[in-house]
Amino acid sequence: MESTAWNGIFREGRDLYTVNATPGVRVYGETLRSVEGVEYRQWDPFRSKLAALLLKGASEDLFDDVRRVLYLGGAHGTTVSHWSDLSAAVTVFVIEKSATSFAPLLALARRRTNLLPILADAQLPERYLADVGSVDFLYQDVAQRNQAAIFVENARACLRPSGRGILMLKVRSVTQRSPSAAIVREARAELVRGGCVVSSEVPLAPFSREHVALVVHR
């Protein structure tokens, strides 16, 4: 098992791993590996768009100085659980509006105390701003038509000056009619109008088709 440029993330061959914060416990049926007394969880890029982004060549400083994360669209906790593994010192506020998905998130948070799930709509950051406060990193993975607008509103509300973020743009959730390139261009333009700087644009194929990661900073 080899260290990578990203703290807390390891590699063996083509596969990424994080150290399991809850040894012996799987979150989504992932493979567990024990090496010299340390248990690692395989990070599946076909299940997690963040893992896909890392394998496609994310910046080495992506997670530097990150202590507070606002995660929009936690779903059942696949990617969230790996965020939790990265460091016990990182607090992840997880916004999820589906009560069905929120139940497993709560169960996950009982074992992983650096996860703080909040049942709320990511389109209304004013409803959780008092609980979240200022964050270093904004991560969004929601299936809404107005994905870029949601990111901008949350960045304005919660992302500190010089903070970073990732919008996992679900192209076909925006519209089925326009070409993918046009949808990405409009999302980038909306982020810029909202005061964000887009530092990179990374298509996630073959791991996740019709998804593009937009990496930004303020």
matplotlib code that plots the C-alpha trace (Angstrom):
import matplotlib.pyplot as plt

x = [0.0, 1.5, 0.8, -0.5, -0.1, -3.4, -3.2, -5.1, -5.5, -3.5, -3.0, -2.3, -2.0, -4.9, -7.1, -7.5, -8.0, -8.6, -7.8, -11.0, -12.1, -14.4, -12.4, -14.3, -17.3, -18.2, -20.4, -21.4, -20.0, -16.5, -13.4, -11.4, -7.7, -5.4, -1.8, 0.6, -2.2, -4.0, -7.3, -8.0, -11.3, -11.2, -12.6, -14.7, -14.6, -17.7, -19.6, -18.0, -17.4, -14.8, -12.7, -13.2, -11.9, -8.8, -8.0, -8.6, -5.8, -7.1, -4.7, -2.4, -3.4, -7.1, -7.6, -4.9, -5.9, -9.4, -11.0, -14.7, -16.6, -20.2, -21.4, -24.6, -26.4, -25.0, -27.4, -26.6, -23.1, -20.7, -18.4, -19.2, -17.7, -14.4, -14.3, -14.8, -11.8, -9.4, -8.9, -10.7, -9.9, -12.1, -15.8, -18.2, -21.7, -23.9, -27.1, -29.6, -33.3, -34.6, -35.8, -35.2, -31.5, -31.2, -31.8, -28.6, -26.7, -27.7, -26.6, -23.3, -22.8, -23.4, -20.1, -18.3, -18.5, -16.9, -20.1, -22.9, -26.0, -28.7, -32.1, -32.6, -33.0, -29.6, -31.6, -32.2, -28.8, -30.3, -32.1, -28.8, -26.3, -26.5, -25.6, -22.8, -21.2, -18.1, -16.5, -13.2, -14.6, -18.0, -18.8, -22.0, -23.5, -27.2, -29.6, -31.3, -31.8, -30.3, -27.1, -24.8, -27.2, -27.4, -23.6, -23.4, -25.9, -24.2, -20.8, -22.1, -23.6, -21.0, -17.7, -14.9, -12.9, -10.2, -12.1, -12.4, -15.1, -16.3, -19.5, -20.2, -22.3, -24.9, -25.3, -28.6, -30.2, -30.0, -31.7, -32.0, -32.2, -29.0, -25.6, -23.4, -20.7, -23.3, -24.6, -21.1, -20.4, -23.5, -22.7, -19.2, -20.6, -23.1, -20.3, -18.2, -21.1, -21.6, -18.0, -16.3, -13.2, -13.3, -9.8, -10.4, -13.1, -12.8, -15.1, -15.5, -15.9, -15.5, -16.3, -19.4, -20.7, -22.5, -20.8, -18.2, -16.3, -15.9, -13.2, -13.5, -12.2, -13.3]
y = [0.0, 3.3, 6.8, 9.3, 13.1, 13.5, 13.0, 10.0, 8.4, 5.4, 3.4, -0.2, -0.7, 1.1, 1.1, 3.8, 3.2, 5.0, 3.8, 2.4, 4.7, 1.8, -1.4, -4.4, -2.4, -2.0, 1.0, -0.1, -3.6, -2.3, -4.5, -4.3, -5.0, -5.4, -4.5, -4.6, -4.3, -1.4, -1.9, -0.1, 0.4, 0.3, 3.5, 2.5, 5.1, 3.6, 4.3, 7.6, 10.5, 11.9, 8.8, 9.1, 12.6, 11.6, 8.9, 11.3, 13.6, 16.0, 18.7, 17.5, 20.4, 19.7, 18.8, 21.0, 22.9, 21.5, 21.1, 21.9, 20.5, 21.2, 18.2, 18.7, 15.5, 12.9, 10.1, 6.9, 7.9, 6.2, 9.2, 10.8, 7.7, 8.1, 11.9, 10.7, 8.3, 11.1, 12.6, 12.6, 16.3, 17.0, 17.8, 17.0, 18.6, 16.5, 17.9, 15.5, 16.2, 12.6, 11.1, 7.6, 8.4, 10.3, 7.2, 5.4, 8.6, 8.9, 5.3, 6.1, 9.1, 7.1, 5.3, 8.2, 11.2, 13.6, 13.3, 15.7, 14.9, 17.6, 16.9, 19.9, 21.1, 22.3, 25.0, 26.7, 27.2, 29.9, 27.0, 25.4, 28.3, 28.8, 25.1, 24.9, 28.3, 28.9, 26.0, 25.4, 23.1, 22.9, 19.6, 19.2, 16.1, 16.7, 15.9, 19.2, 21.3, 24.4, 22.7, 25.6, 28.1, 25.9, 25.8, 29.5, 30.2, 27.8, 29.3, 32.7, 31.5, 29.2, 29.0, 31.1, 33.5, 31.6, 28.4, 25.6, 23.3, 20.8, 20.8, 17.3, 18.4, 15.9, 17.0, 15.2, 16.3, 19.9, 19.1, 16.3, 18.7, 20.7, 19.3, 18.4, 21.0, 23.8, 22.7, 22.7, 26.1, 27.6, 26.0, 27.5, 30.9, 30.8, 29.9, 32.8, 35.2, 34.0, 35.0, 31.6, 30.8, 27.5, 26.1, 22.8, 20.9, 17.1, 14.7, 11.6, 9.0, 6.1, 5.9, 8.1, 9.1, 12.5, 13.8, 16.6, 17.7, 21.5, 22.4, 26.0, 28.4, 31.8]
z = [0.0, -1.1, 0.0, -2.5, -2.8, -0.9, 2.8, 4.0, 0.6, -0.5, -3.6, -4.6, -8.3, -9.9, -6.8, -4.2, -0.4, 2.8, 6.3, 7.8, 10.7, 11.9, 11.4, 10.4, 9.2, 5.5, 4.4, 0.9, 0.5, -0.4, -0.2, 3.1, 3.1, 6.1, 5.6, 8.6, 11.1, 9.3, 7.7, 4.4, 2.5, -1.3, -2.7, -5.7, -8.5, -10.1, -6.9, -5.9, -8.2, -5.9, -6.3, -10.1, -10.0, -8.0, -10.5, -13.4, -12.0, -9.3, -8.0, -5.3, -3.0, -3.3, 0.4, 1.9, 5.0, 4.9, 8.4, 7.8, 4.8, 3.6, 1.6, -0.4, -1.4, 1.0, -0.3, 1.5, 2.5, 0.0, -0.6, 2.8, 4.6, 2.8, 3.6, 7.2, 6.9, 5.7, 9.1, 12.5, 12.6, 9.5, 10.3, 7.5, 7.6, 5.3, 3.8, 2.5, 1.9, 1.3, 4.6, 3.0, 2.5, 5.7, 7.9, 6.8, 7.1, 10.7, 11.3, 9.7, 11.9, 15.1, 14.3, 12.7, 15.0, 12.5, 10.3, 11.1, 9.0, 8.5, 7.0, 4.8, 1.2, -0.3, -2.2, 1.2, 2.9, 5.2, 7.0, 8.1, 8.0, 11.8, 12.3, 9.7, 9.8, 7.7, 5.9, 4.0, 1.3, -0.5, -2.2, -4.2, -5.8, -6.3, -9.2, -9.7, -12.8, -11.1, -9.8, -10.4, -8.8, -5.7, -5.5, -5.8, -3.0, -0.7, -1.5, -0.7, 2.6, 3.9, 1.9, 3.5, 1.3, -0.5, 0.2, -2.4, -3.7, -6.3, -8.2, -9.5, -12.5, -13.5, -17.0, -17.9, -14.7, -16.1, -19.4, -21.9, -24.9, -25.0, -25.9, -22.9, -23.8, -23.8, -20.3, -18.9, -20.4, -18.8, -15.5, -15.6, -16.5, -13.6, -11.2, -12.4, -12.1, -8.6, -7.6, -8.1, -10.1, -12.1, -11.9, -13.7, -15.6, -15.5, -17.4, -15.2, -18.0, -18.0, -14.3, -14.5, -17.9, -18.4, -15.2, -15.1, -12.0, -11.8, -9.3, -8.0, -5.5, -4.2]

ax = plt.figure().add_subplot(projection="3d")
ax.plot(x, y, z, "-o")
ax.set_aspect("equal")
plt.show()
